[in-house]
Amino acid sequence: MRPLHDYRDEVKKVKDHMGRDWLCQVQHSFCEGNACVDDLTRMGVTIGGGWALLTEPPLEIMTHLLADSH
């Protein structure tokens, strides 16, 4: 049986976290406003689909991570 949505499990996890007794805010950010996301998106295109599990930040975005943290 095909899932109703490809990211069904991830959406459920987010909803479960948001339903807990804590303050949770989800905010949309355009990739142009976040250099890390912009570079990760470009990297994702080169992977050619599927999933990539990153256990640590790729070297390509380390400079952006430092800049985005300030």
Stockholm file with secondary structure:
# STOCKHOLM 1.0

chainA/1-70         MRPLHDYRDEVKKVKDHMGRDWLCQVQHSFCEGNACVDDLTRMGVTIGGGWALLTEPPLEIMTHLLADSH
#=GR chainA/1-70 SS CCCSSTTHHHHHHHHHHHTSSSCCCCCCCCGGGCHHHHHHHHHHHHHTSSCCCCSSCCGGGHHHHHHHTC
#=GC SS_cons        CCCSSTTHHHHHHHHHHHTSSSCCCCCCCCGGGCHHHHHHHHHHHHHTSSCCCCSSCCGGGHHHHHHHTC
//
